[in-house]
């Protein structure tokens, strides 16, 4: 907009757009899980979360802060912003406790994650606060020519755990971090583990320099059982008799969470270390993961468009999910919602009963309630043909102030309902009034005119 004197001015709306763009540009420049273009190693984010939940409970884990950061990012991807915020805050507390300091460059990625999350939640003032914190750390701890080694190492660890396509990049990042800070044992150990990974399926190809890398790492970090197991494998393939050491190590490994010792299963097969017929924790974990993968694949087929009903397939999917839920120490809401969606194919009343039980739960957080309301609204509309009741639950989902795909979907449905009802001669005036009031209260403009 130009004044009479020829100078240009910005309207309030254009200023806001410019400000928002400036914030976006700053956020994109951060080192953060939100800017690393991560792709999950396993079929989906839920599988990754299950793995991390297993290894993330060990307070002695030097990577615990990094685990919480990655868990928080995955929870955001799954639509649970509140869980993401809690996990990012736990990450910060863990770093501060482990480092015995309130701040340091090891908080840069965490602050970047919080800046992104608050921006996605529409809380740009808080986002700017975390950007300022990052700037403060950069001034206090200037990185020089390279990024901070703590940032390099966290990205390397994240790629190592999460993105199988970027293994070489993770190796290079660890190398750069180690060159800058060579006395950090966990970085050298992780580098050694990652270096050995390509040869796990055929250890005869393990070159002499890899064996030496593992030997050095084992001497440097003798308490790292994963390093010890990989080193034993490499020595065995090199012709050494390590059976007694392997048996001793197997005893130590059993005391650890199953995800901490993937080499144990190979040691068991090679040396027949198990004297009893009990299933090892690693085997049990693999079986549970396979059940979940089978259940998810079958569910995708059953809920796909144009699926021809097969009672045996549907019953098989329900049975698989029942086993997954039964074996999960903390059964997930989304799994039970999935069972209800599948059950509706065969028995609408059983599906309804599942939803009724879930709606009575008092332990759900706001994000969980929002997801449940959105799912039940779709069930009411598509399965039970109860459109007004469906709208009621979409309104409940929209009212919960948690930004997620479920809230956005419910708001979209409310806008559609408003357009449809106002265009009908005998539309539901009371329902339209309530939807308009809700959208106004939420600061949302209906996508229609003349309402």
N, C-alpha and C positions, 0 to 999 in steps of 0.2 A: 504494500500500500504506500502511495506517495503523497506527501503533503503539498500544499500550494506553493511552498518555497522550493519544491523540487527534491527535498530530502525524503528518504524512504523510511517508513516505520513498519514494525511488525504488529500484526493483530495478536491478541492473546492466544488464539488457537495456533497460529503459526509459530509463536514463541514456544508453546508447549511441545509442538511437533519437533522443533529444532532441539529443544532441551532433551526430549526423549531420544532423538537420534544421537545426540552427543553422549548420553548415558550408554546407549547400545554400543557405540564405538569403543568406549572405555571398557565395557564388559568383555567385548570380543578380544581385547588385547591382553586380558588376564590369563595366567596359567591356572587352569581350573578343569575339573572333570567335565564341565559344560562346554569347554572349548577344545577338548582333546579328541573329539569325534570317535568315541569309544564304540566298539562293536562287541557284543557278548560272545564268549567262547562257546557257550552251550546254546541249546535251541531258543532260550528266551531269558528275560531278565529274572523271572522267578526262580529258575534253576540256579542262576548265579547267586541270588540272595540266599538260597538254602545253603549253598556251600560256605558263603561268608559267615552266616549265622553260626555254623559249626565251629569255625576257627576263631571267630571274633570274641568268644567268651573267656579266653585265657588272659588273665590280667598280666601274666609274665611275658606276653607276646610283644616284642619290640615294635611290631608293625600295627599295634592295636589302633592307634590314631588313624592310620591310613585305612584300616579295615572300616572304621566308622565313617570316614569320608566317602569311601566307595559304596557302603551300604546306603548312606544318605542319598547319593546320586541315583542309585537303583530305585529306592523308594519313591523319589520324585518321578522317575520314568514310569513307575507303576501307578502313579496318580495319588500318592499319599504325601502331600506336602508337609503335613504336620509331623509325620514320622521322619521325613527328611530333615526338617529343622531340628528335631530332637537329636538325631544322630550327628549332624554337623556340630551341634553344641557339645555333645559328648566327645567328639573328636578333639575339639579345642581344649576341653578339660583334660583329656588324656595326654595330649602333647605337653600341656603345662605341668602336669604331674610328673611325667616321665623325664622331662627336661629340667624340672625343678626351677622353672622360670616363667614369668607371666607372658613374655613375648620373645619372638625370634623369627628368623626366616622360615622356619618349619611351619609357621602359621599362614604363610602366604596363600597356599592352595586352599586351605580351609576358609580363609576370609574371602577368597575369590568365589568359592562355592556359595557362601552365605550372601554375597552381593548378588549373584545370579538368582538365587532362590527368592530373595525378597523382591527382586525386580519382577520375576514371574508371578509373584503374589500381588503385584500392584503396589508394593510398598517401596517406592523409589527413594524416599528419604533415608530409610534404613539401608537400602542398596548403596546410596552415596556415602553413608557412614562407613560401610565396609570397604568401599573404594578408597576412602581417605586413610583407613587403617593400613591398607596395602601400600599406599603411597608413603605413609610414615615408616613402614618397615623398609621400603626401598631406600629411603633417605638415611635411615639409621644403619642399615646393613647393605651398602651398595654392592651389587653383584660383580662389578668389574666387567671383563669382556664376555664372560659366560653368565648363564643364569645361576642362581644359588644352587649349590650341590644338593641341598635338602629338597628343592623343587624338582631337580633332575631325578633324584632317587625316588621321590614319590610317584612321579610319572612313570618311571621305569617299572616300579613295583606294580602299579596299576595295570600297565600293559601286560606285564608278566602274568597277572592273575586273571585278566579280563579279556584281552584282545589277542587271540592266537595269531592273527595276521600281522601283528606288529612286534614279533619276537625279536627280530634283528634290531629294530629301533630301541627296544628295551635294553638289549645288550649294550648298544652304543651309549645310551643314557647312563647306565650303571658305570661304564668305563669312564665317562667324563666326570661323573660325580666322585668316583674313587681317585682319579688323578688330582682332583681339587682337595679332597679330604680323605687321604689314604688310611687313616686310623679307625674308620667306622666299620666294625667287623660285620654287621648285618648286611651292609652293601656288598662286601666281598663275598659273603656266603651266598647271597641271592644271585650274584653274578655267576658263581660256580654252579649253582643248581640250574640256572637257566642255560648255561653253556652245555651242560650234560644232557638236557632234555631232548634234543634232536636224536640222541642215540639210545634212548630208553628202549625202543622196540628192537634194536639190533646192536647190542653193546659191543659186538665184535668189531664194529666200525669205530669204536672209541679210540681216537688217536692218542699218542703218547702225551701230547701237551694237555689234553683234556684230563687224563689220569693225573698228571702233575698238578693241574688246577684244583682238582678235588682233594688231592693229598694236602696241598698247602691250605686249602680252606678248612679241612678237617683239623689240622694242627692249630689253625688260628681260632676256630670256633668249635671246640671239641664237644660242646653241649648241644650242638645243632644235630638232631637225630636224622633229619632228612639228608643232610650232607653225609653223615656217617653211613646211611643206607646206600646212597648213590656210590660212595667210595668203595663199599664192600662189593657192590655189583661189578664195578669197573675192575677191581682186583681179581674177582672170581673169573671174569672173562679173560683176564690176562694170565690165567693158569694157577693162581694162588689158591691154597686151601683155607677158606675163611669160614667154614661151617660153624665152628665153636663161637666165633665172634658174631656171626649172624644170629645164632640162637640167643646169645646174650642180648643183642640189640632188639630182637623180636620181643623179648620180655619188657624192655623199656618202652617200646613203641606202643604196646597194648595199653599203657597208662595214659596215652595221649588221645585227643579227639581223632576220629577216623580220618578226617581230611588232612591231618598233619603228616601222614606217613604213607602216601601212595606207593612207595617202593616196597612196602612190607608184603603185599600180595605176591610180587615177583620173587621176593626172598623165600616166601613160603613154598611157592611152586618149585623153585630151584633146589632148595635144601630139605623140603618136606618137614618144616619146623613144627607144624601143628601136630601134637601127639593125640589130640582128641578130635572128635568129629564136629565140634561146635563151629558154627559159622564165624569167621573173623569179622571184626567191626568194619573193615574195608569192604568185604563181600556184602555185608548187610547194607552198607551205604549204597553200594553199586546197585543192589537189588531194588532198594527204595527209589533211587533215581530212575531206574529203568521203568518201574511201575508208573512213576509220575510222567515220564516221557511217553509211554504207551497210552496212558489215560489222556494226555493232552492231544496227542495225534488223533486218537479215535474221536475225541470230543470235537476237534476241528472239522472232521468229516461229518459227524452227526449234525452239527449246527450250521453246516454250509448250506448255501442256497441250492434248492433243487434236490436235496438229499431224499432218497427213497427209503422209507422206514424199514429197518431191519431190527426186529425185536431182540434177536440174539446179540447184535452189535451194541444196542443201547444197554441191555442188561450187563454185557461185558464191561462197558465203560463205567457204569454205576458201580460194579463190583471192584474195578480197579481204583476208582476214587475212594471207595469205602476203605480199601486197604491203605491207600496213601494217607488218608485222614487218621486212621487208627494208628499208623506208625509214626505220625507226627506228634512230638511232645507238645507242640503249640499249634493245634489245627487252625488253618487259615480261613478267614471269612470267605475269600474269593473261591476257595475250593468247594465250600458248602453251597455257595451260590451257583457254581458250575453244576453240581449234582442236581440242584433244583431245576436248572435249565434243561438238563438231559432228561430228568424224570418226567418233565412235562410232555415229552414225546409219547410216553406210554400211559401215564396216570396223572391227570391234572390235579386231582385231590391230594395225592402224595406230595406233589410239587408245592401245592399251596400250603400244606402242613409244614414243610421245610421252611418256607418263607415266614410263616406265622411264628415258628419257634425262634428264628433269627431276629424277628422284629421285637421279640420279648426280651432279648439280651440287654443287659444293663452295662456290659463291660466294653461296648464298642466306642471307639474314639470318634470325633466328628467326621473324619475322612471315611471311616468304616460305615458310619450311618449314611453318609451321602451316597456311597457306592451301593449300599443295600437298597436305599430308597429308589435310586435310579433303576436298578435291576428289577425291583419289584414293580415299578411303574410300567416297565416294558412287558413284564409277565402279565400284568392286569390287562394291558391293551391287546397284545398279540395272542395270548393264550386264553384269557377269560373274557375277552371282548367287553371289558368294563372301562370305557374311555374316561368317564368322569372321575372314577376312583384312581385311574392311572394319572390323570392330571394332578390330583391331590398330592400324590407321592412325588411327582416331578417338582411341585412347588416346595415340598419339604426338602428335596435335594438341593434346589436352587438357593434356599434360604441359608444353608450352611456355608459360612464364609471360608471355604477351603477351595482354592483354585485347582481344578482338575478337569479331565476330559468328561467325567460323569456330570459335573455341575454344568459344564458348557452344553453337553447333550440335553440335559433337562431344560435349560434355558431356551435352547433352540426349539424343543417340543412345545414349550409354553407359548412362544411366539407364533408357531404354526397353529396351535389351538386357537389363539386369539384371532388370527386372520380368518380361520375357518368358521368360527362361531359368529363373528361380526358380519360375515358375508351371507349367513343363512337367515332366512326370513324369521324363523322361530329359534334363533340362536339362544344359548344360555347366557342371559344378560348378567345374572349374578356371578357366574363363573368368570365371565369376561372382566367384570368390575374387580374381582379379587386378583386376577392375574395382572391387570393394569396397576393396581395398587402395589402389588409385590414388586413388579419390575421397576416402578417409580422409586420404591423404597430402596431397591438395590442400585439405583442410578443407571438403569438399563433402558435404552430407547427401543420401543417396539418397532419391528420392521414393517410398519404399515402406516398409512395415513388415514385421516378421517375416522379415527377410533373414538 
